[in-house]
Amino acid sequence: MVAFLTLVAGCSSVSVPLDLDASDDAGDDIAAPTGTADWTVDCNGGGDFTEIGDAITAAADGDWIIVEDCEYTERLNYNGKSLYIRSRNGSGSTTLNAASGGYAVQVSNGETSETALVGFTIANARGAAVYVQLASIHLEDIVFTDTTGEYVIYAAYADLEIKDSVFTNNAETTAVIATSRGGVDITGSTVECGRSDIAFYWSHGAGMADYTTVDCGRGYAGYFTHTTGHFMRSVLNGSVYSENEDDHPDDSFDLYNTVLNGSYSALYGSFAFKHVIMDGGRVDYTNHAEYPGVNEVYNSVLMNSNCAFNVDLTTLTVANSAFWDTVESCDGTALVGSNGNIGSDPAFVDANAGDYHLDPGSPLVDAGDSAVFGADIDGSDADIGVYGGPFTQDGGW
């Protein structure tokens, strides 16, 4: 189901649709117009306009603008109009070159969730490639490259949806995607950190990522403050940090069917690992005595670290999980042998190459708790790991 978060800033409000139910996909398509475009843009003179900005000036709310193949050296401001702008043939054929002149795309005057930009390479923005404030935008098939400044995308009090996009060869200094007091929903995308050591910095809001690969090396795939949401069916190369206010135990940033090549740290709030593989990291968690969170690890694999949990185990439930080449707890508390936890070689197909499928004889086959999410998609008991349960990285949902 889709939840709605209403954010109030002064006299303005933004309704932010957030898909935070594990029974639904992330990145829902917005309703695209059908039929003939209201306006066409062709730099060679074959359309209504030769520049996209001129089409925006002429357009009215709800209009559809089609952009022909070309490199357009300009910056776009939607100027309060909820427009559907897409290229004719996708990001490989159409470029928006900001020429290092500032924001490439600005949406900051109440534009609604019917606002979209689809099928562009956005290059050479300075400050941010996309700037969103008190507004909404759907970004799809966007290649972000050669961005300088603090962020590639910055959004405040905003609804931000990103689908099938790539962030590569950027030189941002703070974070790739930063949001404050809003919602972000990213799916089917690839995010490289660039010069910064943070891919996602989300503050005071909600967010989710699905089928997304994040490459941040030794940095942070996600750095979250007072944010609720989850990663699912994703691969995170980098650590995750979540910080919450002491009186918000329900705030939780969770991992489902996700590979984490790094550590997970949380201050207050809650967390959950379900069908997760954490390779080479550990969980550090500080609970709050007066406002304790609920912390759970089910059907997961923790491997290749000095110890898996630096946590007060009285505040943590670990069940039907596997430990390999690691000590279960940094304080020496044994977890293997109880609650369905095992300490055998997982027998992955090729973990060194990132292939965490299970060999047929793996002890993780049918060893999970199907009550966590459900049985495997073939109807058998849930496997432990990212390919177990109905939300497997191979499909499902």
N, C-alpha and C positions, 0 to 999 in steps of 0.2 A: 504494500500500500504506500501511497505517497503522503508524506507529512508536509505541513506548511509551517514555516517560521516567519512571523511578522516582526520586523525590526522597525523601531521608531527612532527617528533622529530629528529633533526639533518638531516641525509641523509635517514632516514627510514620513511615509511608511513604505516599506517594500515587502511584498509577500514572496518568500523564497521557497519554491518547491524543492523538497529534499527527499530523495529516495533512500531511506535509511532502514528499510525492511529487508531482511535477508531472503525474502521470498520473491523479490523483484530484481530486474536488471537495473544497472546504472545507465546513465546517459540516454534517457528517453528522447526520441526525435521530437522536435517541435513540428507543428502543423505547417508544412510548406505549401505555398500557393500552387495552384495548378493552372494549366492553360498557357496562354501567351503572356510573356513578361510585360509589365507595365512600362518598363524603360529598358533600353539596351545601351551598353557602353562599348565602344570600339575605338581604340587609339588610332586605328587606320581610317576612321571616318565612316565606317559602315553602319553605325548605330545612331541613336538619338543624341549621344554626347561622346566626346573623346576623353573626358575625365569623369571618374566616379563621383567626385565631389559635386560636380554640376548636376548629376542625376539625383543625388541626395537633396540638393536645393530644390529641384523641381518636384520631388516625390512627396506624397502624403502618407500618413500612417497606414500601414498594411500593404503598401506597394511592394512589388517584386522587381528587383533590378538584376539583370543578367549582364555579366561582364565577359567580353570576348578575350581570347588569348593575347597577352601582351605584358610588358613590364610598365606599370603605372607608377610614375615618380610623384607621389602625392601622399598626404595624410588625410584620414577620414574622420569626420565628426558627425555623428548621427543627429546631433542638434535636437534631441527630444523626440525624434520620429522612430517609430517601431517598424523597421524595414527588414526585408529578407533580401540580402545581397549575396549572390553566389556567382562563381565563375562558370563559364560554359563547360570547360574540360578539366577542372580540378587544379590542385596546387602545383602539379608538375608543369602546367602550361601558363599559369597566371601569377604574376608577382606584384606585390605592393611594396615599393621601395620608398621608405621614409627619408632616405638620403641624409641620415643622421640629424634630422631636424626636430626631433621630439617624439611624442606619442605617434605611433602609426595609426592607431584606431582609438577613438575616444567615445565612450557611451556614458554620459554623466548628467542626464537631464530627464530622468523618469522614464526612460525607454522600458517597455514591458518585456515579458518573457517570449513574445513573438518576434523579438529582434534577433537577427542571425547574420553571421558571416561564414560562408562556406566555400572551400576550395581555393585557397590562396597560399602562396609563400609570402611571408612577411619578413622583410629584411631591413637591416640598418636603422632600427629604431633606437632612440636614445631616451632614457628615463624609464620607459616601458613600451613594449610593442602594443599592448592593449591596456587601456586604463578605464576602469568601470567604477562609478560611484552613484549610489542611489538609483540603480538601474539594473537591467538584466541583459544578458546576451548568451546566445548559443553559438559556439565556435566548433566547426567541423571540417576535417580535412585541411588543417592549417599546418604549415611548416614554419616554425619560428627559428630564425637564424640571424646571426651577426647583430644581436641586440646588445647594446651597452647601457650602462646606468645601473640602478639598484636591482631592478626586477625585469622579467620578461612580461609577466602579467601582474597587475596590481588591481585589487578590487576591494571596495569598502562599502558596507551596507548594500550589498549587491547579491544577485543570483547569477552564478557563473557556471555554465555547463560546457564541457570540453569533450569532444568525441573524435576518435581516429586521427589524432594530431601528433606531431613530432616536434620536440624541442632539442635542437642540436647546434653546436658551434656558436653558442652565445657567450657573452662576456659579462653577464650580470654579476654584481658584487655582493648581493645580500641573499636573494632567494629567487628561484625560477618562478614560482607561483605564490603570491602572498595575498591573503584575504584577511579582512578585519570586519567582524560583526556582520557576517553574511553566510552564504552557503556556496559550496563548490562541489561539483559532481563531474568526475573525469573517468572516461572509459576508453579502452582500446588504444591507448596512447603510449608513447615512449618519451621519457623525460631524462635528459642529461643535465648534470649540475652546472657545467660551464666553469666560470671562475669562482662562483660561490660554493659554500660547502653545505647548502640547504636546498633541496628540491622544492618541498612544500612547507611554507610557513603559514599556518592558519591560526587565527586568534579570535576568541569570543564568537564562535559560530558553530557550524556543523558541516561535515564533508564526508565524501566517500570516493574511493578509487576502485575500479573494477577492470580486470584484464589489462593492467597497466604495468609497464616495466620502468623502474626508476634506477638510474645509475649514478650514484653519488660517491663511489669509492669509500674513503674513510670518513666521509661527512654524514649528513643526516638526510635520509630519504624523506623523513617527515619530522617537523618540529612544531608541536601543537601546544597552545596555551588556551585553557578553558574552552576546548573544542570537543564536540561529540561526533563520532562517526566511525568508519572502518575502512580498512583495505580488504579486498577480497580477490581471489584468483589472480594475484599479482606477484611480481618478482621485485624485491626491494634489495638493491645493492647499496647498503648504507644503514645506519642505525635509525631508530625511531625514539623520540622523546615526547612525553606527554605530561603537562603540568596543569593542575587544576586547583581551584580555590578549596580551602579546607572544608567548607560547608556545602560542597557539591559532590556528595559521594556517588550520585547517579551519572555524573559526567564520565564517559568511557570512550576510549579509542581502541578499537578491537581489530584483530587480524583473523580472517577466515580464509582457509585454503590458499594461503600465501607463503611464499618462500622469503625468509628474512636472512640475508647474508650480512649480519651485524647484530647489535644488541638492542634490547628494548628497555627503556627506563621510564618510570612513571612516578610522579609525585602527587599523592592523594588521588581522589576519584577511584575509578575501577578500570579493570582491563580483562580481556578474554582472548585466549588463543584457542581456535577450533580448527583442527586439520591444518596445522601450521608446521613448517619445517624451519627451525632456527639453526643455522649452520655457522658456527664460529663465533657465537655471541652468548650473552647471558641476560637474564631478566633481573633488573634492579628495581625495587619498588619500596616506597615509603608510604605507609598507611597513616591515617589520622585517627587517634584513639577516640576522639569524640564523634567523628563522622566517618566511620569505617566504610571502605568500599567493598564491593563483591568481586573477587578475583578468581578466575577459572582457567584451567588449561586442560583441554580434552583432545584426545585423538591426534596428538602432535608428536613431533620428533625433535629432540634437543641433542645436539651433537657437536663434537670438535671444539670444546672449550674447557677451561680449567674447572669451571663449575657452572651449572645451569641456572640456579636460582639464588639470588642474594635477597631473600624475602623472609619476613616473619611467616613461617609456614602455617601458623594458626589462622592467618587471614587468606590462605590460598588453598584452593582445591585443585589437585593434579590427579587425573584419572585416565586410564587407557592410553597412556603415552609411552614413548620409547626413548631411552637414553643410550647414546653410543659415543664412546671415547670422551666421556665427560663424567664428572661427579655430579650427582643429582642436586645437592645443596651445598652452598659455600660454607655452611656451618657443620657439614658432615651428616646431616639427617638423611637417612635412607628412604627413598621413595619406591625403588624397584621392589616388586614382590607384593605390593599392596595396591588396592584400587585398580587392578588391571594393568599396572605399569610394568614394563619389561625392560631388560637390559641387554638384549641380543643385537647382533649385527642386523641392520634393517634390510640388507640385501637389495639395495637400489640397483637399477640397471647401470647407471654411471654417474654417481654423485659428483665426481670431479669435473664432469662436463655439464653439470647442472641438470642431469636427467634423473629425476626422483621417482620415476615409475618403479613399481615393485616387481622383482623377479617372482615367478609363480610360487616358489617355495619360501618366500619371505615370511617371517613370523608376524609381520604387520598386516598380512591379508586376513580380513574378517575379524581383526582383533580390537577394533574400535567399539565405541558405544553408539549404537544407531539412534539412541534417544536424543543425542546432541542436536543433529539436524535431520537425520533420517538415514535410511539404508543407502548403499551404493546404487548407482543408476541401473545396474543389472538386477537389482532386487536382493542381492546378498547382503550379509552384515557389513557394516561400514569398515573400510580399511583405515588404518592409521596413516596419516600423511595427507599431502595436498591433493591426491587423486582419490580420496575417500569421500563418502557421503554424496548427496545429490548435487552439491555445488562444486564438483570436481573441476579442475582446470581443463579437463578434456571436454567439458560440456556440462549439461545439466541446466537447471534453472529454466 
